[in-house]
Amino acid sequence: MGHFAHMLPYYNKLGGLVYTTEQHVIDEMNHEYPAVKITKTPEDIVEFQPDIVMYADYNHLIGVPGTKSVMVFHAMEWKGYFAQKKDWNTCERLDLCLLYGEDILKEFTDNDWDINYEIIGYPRFDDVASIGFDLFANDRKTILVAPTWSNESLLKKFTQNIIDLSKDYNVIVKPHPMTYAFRDNNKEHMCKLMDAQTDTLKVFTNVDILPFMVISDMLVTDCSGCSSEFMFYDKPIVIADPGCPPVATNKNPEIWKVFKVCDNPKELTTVVKEQFEKDVMKEKRNNRFKTLVYQEDGSTATERGIRAMEKLLVEK
């Protein structure tokens, strides 16, 4: 379900039908996106007669005659996942990959993938939903904490320190959806955070993190790709280094060079305070963002993506 936010800009423009095999996804989607049409019945897809089947991850490709397959990807991620040289990677079988910039293209070419692609930018920035109400009844600075899952999560080292931040700041915790999955190993840490919730510490399970970014003054995260998304808002970013690099690359993300990195939990409060006083990485971060995400005057990324799909359909 977490992937749908990356398809939503296109759904809002074009409509469509969402397909899943899981009933719990339908239940969650009906709650968070009540206007979206969704089914788990394959026959509904055939009846719908789509021109394009859109994916945000390397799921099983749906074989509907006469359709084109388009990948929009579900993050600007730094774990090396999308271009991994693995048998399950179907990137070359897709009719079109819509890329946010040159960085992700380089990952594919460096791994000798030959994909059909178009660089369009990042549609999620085009139309960010509003939360619609105040989360906190005070004028404190608000920190968004976004842990990823597995051993690469900041929760391994920084859970208590995140709780401590709520003594001086409003803290929103928006974890990766996989932290709630049966195979993640952060359940104890998540339970601790849930139990520690107060008027200034709140944990959310919403699919879309961007509305929380809009109202936050700083991001604290780890290897999560949301650090790239938060760069769009020109606010301080602190990396709480879990001490475990991504499995696929075995090295810390290159993007960390333009963020303030804290590897000692005891120093997190101090680092946060210092970054609020002076955003020392601001210039480096903004310069890097200009090269990270493709931008073009006169059109949105969503519009460029739609044009690329229209071109694809003409070619069939």
Helices and strands as residue ranges (DSSP letters): G 2-6, H 8-14, E 18-19, H 23-32, E 38-39, H 42-48, E 52-55, E 68-71, G 91-93, E 96-99, H 102-110, E 117-119, G 123-125, E 142-146, G 150-152, H 155-165, E 170-173, G 177-180, H 187-195, E 201-203, H 210-215, E 218-221, H 226-230, G 231-233, E 237-240, G 254-258, E 260-262, G 265-267, H 268-277, H 282-292, H 301-315
